[in-house]
């Protein structure tokens, strides 16, 4: 029976070969979404081991977080961009789940993330959600929650209005633009909890700042942040 299953899988892979979402090369038997070489060659930050890392410093004086990190460095025309692009724009939601599980393995190495009660992904506005069909951060959060066996909330934090890219705007302008963008519908669900806020890529930190303030204004005990990648 096992031999027949393996033969069937090999035949399917021959007719419909699976390619690595990082480098585009053929995946070998047992590899999923990303090849073993890419998996070990990814530019890991190890931010989860250092409380004063670049992500945490970016939020200093802006948002009172218990811990903040991103797993990978993001640069254009790299394997990391290929993975994020596939997740966000090509409908490859399984990449998000895989990256979420990989992120979970990193977080288990840090005591800073040992007391998480609830995981919440950064939400999309309904217009963008309808256009894309899914929230990429939600799939990352799902993989993370499954691996860590922690509760996941995907409906409580909502985005009230769509915003333009904040990357090239001045800091105070970004702050003004992002105020009242996010809201909490059920304060009781998050009250007195250590919440882990999940995003795909951190750039200016403006979105996380707005999300975090909305959660803090509704009674959470602690706020921590984790993302797949950080764009310097």
C-alpha positions as CSV (number, residue, x, y, z in Angstrom):
1,X,0.0,0.0,0.0
2,X,2.8,2.4,0.9
3,X,4.7,1.6,-2.3
4,X,1.5,2.3,-4.4
5,X,1.0,5.6,-2.6
6,X,4.6,6.6,-3.2
7,X,4.3,5.6,-6.9
8,X,1.1,7.7,-7.3
9,X,2.8,10.7,-5.7
10,X,5.8,10.3,-7.9
11,X,3.6,10.1,-11.0
12,X,1.7,13.2,-10.0
13,X,5.0,15.1,-9.3
14,X,6.2,14.0,-12.8
15,X,3.1,15.3,-14.5
16,X,2.6,18.3,-12.3
17,X,6.0,19.1,-10.8
18,X,6.1,21.2,-7.6
19,X,8.6,24.0,-7.6
20,X,10.3,25.8,-4.7
21,X,8.6,29.1,-4.0
22,X,12.0,30.6,-3.1
23,X,14.3,29.6,-5.9
24,X,11.9,28.1,-8.5
25,X,13.7,24.7,-8.7
26,X,12.1,21.3,-8.5
27,X,11.1,20.2,-5.0
28,X,12.3,16.7,-3.9
29,X,10.1,14.1,-2.3
30,X,9.1,15.3,1.2
31,X,9.8,19.0,0.5
32,X,6.8,21.3,0.7
33,X,6.6,25.0,-0.5
34,X,10.3,25.6,-0.2
35,X,13.4,23.4,-0.8
36,X,15.7,22.4,1.9
37,X,18.6,24.6,0.6
38,X,16.4,27.7,0.5
39,X,15.0,26.9,4.0
40,X,18.5,27.0,5.5
41,X,19.8,29.8,3.3
42,X,17.0,32.3,4.2
43,X,18.3,35.5,5.9
44,X,17.2,34.9,9.4
45,X,17.4,37.8,11.8
46,X,17.5,36.1,15.2
47,X,15.6,39.1,16.5
48,X,13.6,36.8,18.8
49,X,16.7,36.3,20.9
50,X,17.5,40.0,21.4
51,X,14.9,42.4,23.1
52,X,16.6,45.5,21.7
53,X,16.5,44.4,18.0
54,X,15.8,46.7,15.0
55,X,12.1,46.0,15.0
56,X,11.7,46.8,18.7
57,X,13.8,49.9,18.4
58,X,11.6,51.1,15.5
59,X,8.7,51.1,17.9
60,X,10.4,52.7,20.9
61,X,8.5,55.7,22.0
62,X,5.6,54.9,19.7
63,X,4.1,51.7,21.1
64,X,4.5,50.0,24.5
65,X,5.3,46.4,23.4
66,X,6.5,43.5,25.6
67,X,8.4,42.1,22.6
68,X,8.8,42.7,18.9
69,X,10.6,40.8,16.2
70,X,10.6,39.7,12.5
71,X,12.0,36.4,11.4
72,X,13.7,37.4,8.1
73,X,15.3,40.3,6.4
74,X,13.3,41.5,3.4
75,X,15.1,42.8,0.2
76,X,13.8,43.1,-3.3
77,X,14.7,40.4,-5.9
78,X,15.4,37.8,-3.2
79,X,14.0,34.5,-2.1
80,X,12.1,36.2,0.7
81,X,10.4,38.6,-1.8
82,X,9.5,35.6,-3.9
83,X,7.9,33.9,-0.9
84,X,6.0,37.0,0.2
85,X,4.9,37.8,-3.4
86,X,3.6,34.2,-3.9
87,X,1.6,34.5,-0.6
88,X,0.1,37.9,-1.2
89,X,-0.5,38.0,-4.9
90,X,-0.4,34.5,-6.4
91,X,-3.0,32.9,-4.1
92,X,-0.4,30.5,-2.5
93,X,-1.9,30.7,1.0
94,X,-0.1,27.5,2.0
95,X,3.1,29.5,2.0
96,X,1.6,31.6,4.8
97,X,0.8,28.5,6.9
98,X,4.3,27.2,6.3
99,X,6.0,30.4,7.3
100,X,3.7,30.7,10.3
101,X,4.9,27.3,11.5
102,X,8.5,28.2,10.9
103,X,7.9,31.4,12.9
104,X,6.5,29.4,15.7
105,X,9.6,27.3,16.0
106,X,11.7,30.5,16.4
107,X,9.4,32.0,19.0
108,X,9.6,28.8,21.2
109,X,13.3,29.6,21.5
110,X,12.5,32.9,23.3
111,X,11.1,33.3,26.8
112,X,9.7,36.7,25.7
113,X,6.9,34.9,23.8
114,X,6.2,32.2,26.4
115,X,3.1,33.8,27.9
116,X,1.0,34.5,24.8
117,X,-2.7,34.1,25.4
118,X,-4.2,35.1,22.0
119,X,-2.9,35.6,18.4
120,X,-4.4,38.3,16.2
121,X,-3.4,39.0,12.6
122,X,-3.3,42.5,11.1
123,X,-6.6,42.8,9.3
124,X,-7.3,43.9,5.7
125,X,-10.0,46.4,4.7
126,X,-13.1,44.7,3.3
127,X,-12.4,46.2,-0.1
128,X,-8.9,44.8,-0.3
129,X,-10.1,41.5,1.2
130,X,-12.7,41.1,-1.5
131,X,-10.2,41.9,-4.2
132,X,-7.5,39.5,-2.9
133,X,-9.9,36.9,-1.6
134,X,-8.0,36.3,1.7
135,X,-5.8,38.0,4.3
136,X,-2.2,36.7,4.0
137,X,-1.4,37.6,7.6
138,X,-4.3,35.4,8.7
139,X,-2.7,32.3,7.1
140,X,0.6,33.1,8.8
141,X,-1.3,33.4,12.1
142,X,-3.1,30.1,11.5
143,X,0.1,28.2,11.0
144,X,1.6,29.9,14.1
145,X,-1.5,29.1,16.3
146,X,-1.6,25.5,15.2
147,X,2.1,25.0,16.0
148,X,2.0,26.8,19.4
149,X,-1.5,25.5,20.3
150,X,-2.7,29.1,21.1
151,X,-6.1,30.6,20.5
152,X,-6.5,32.6,17.3
153,X,-8.9,35.6,16.8
154,X,-9.5,36.8,13.2
155,X,-12.8,38.8,13.5
156,X,-12.3,41.0,16.6
157,X,-9.8,43.5,15.2
158,X,-11.1,45.2,12.0
159,X,-9.9,47.8,9.6
160,X,-12.5,50.6,9.2
161,X,-11.0,52.4,6.1
162,X,-8.5,51.7,3.4
163,X,-5.3,53.7,3.4
164,X,-2.5,54.4,0.9
165,X,1.0,53.2,1.4
166,X,2.6,55.0,4.3
167,X,6.2,54.2,3.4
168,X,7.2,57.6,1.9
169,X,5.2,59.8,4.3
170,X,6.6,61.7,7.2
171,X,6.2,60.0,10.6
172,X,3.6,62.4,12.0
173,X,1.7,62.3,8.7
174,X,1.7,58.5,9.0
175,X,0.5,58.7,12.6
176,X,-2.4,61.0,11.6
177,X,-3.4,58.9,8.7
178,X,-3.6,55.7,10.7
179,X,-5.6,57.0,13.7
180,X,-9.1,55.5,14.0
181,X,-8.3,53.1,11.1
182,X,-8.7,50.0,13.4
183,X,-11.3,49.1,15.9
184,X,-12.1,46.3,18.4
185,X,-15.6,44.8,18.4
186,X,-15.3,42.5,21.4
187,X,-13.3,44.0,24.2
188,X,-14.1,41.1,26.6
189,X,-12.3,38.6,24.3
190,X,-9.0,40.4,24.7
191,X,-9.3,41.9,28.2
192,X,-6.3,41.1,30.5
193,X,-4.6,38.9,27.8
194,X,-1.1,38.9,26.4
195,X,-1.9,39.4,22.7
196,X,0.6,38.6,19.8
197,X,-0.1,40.8,16.8
198,X,1.0,39.2,13.5
199,X,2.0,40.9,10.2
200,X,3.7,39.7,7.0
201,X,6.3,42.5,6.4
202,X,7.2,45.4,8.7
203,X,8.2,48.6,6.9
204,X,7.5,51.9,8.7
205,X,5.6,50.2,11.6
206,X,2.7,52.7,11.2
207,X,0.1,49.9,10.7
208,X,1.3,47.9,13.7
209,X,1.3,51.1,15.8
210,X,-2.3,51.8,14.9
211,X,-3.4,48.2,15.5
212,X,-1.5,48.0,18.8
213,X,-3.0,51.2,20.1
214,X,-6.5,49.9,19.3
215,X,-5.8,46.8,21.2
216,X,-4.2,48.6,24.2
217,X,-7.1,51.0,24.4
218,X,-9.4,48.0,24.9
219,X,-7.8,46.5,28.0
220,X,-5.2,43.9,26.9
221,X,-2.5,43.1,29.5
222,X,0.5,42.9,27.2
223,X,1.2,43.4,23.5
224,X,3.9,41.6,21.5
225,X,4.5,41.7,17.8
226,X,5.9,39.2,15.3
227,X,6.3,39.3,11.5
228,X,7.7,37.2,8.8
229,X,10.1,39.9,7.4
230,X,11.6,43.3,8.1
231,X,12.4,45.7,5.4
232,X,15.2,48.0,6.5
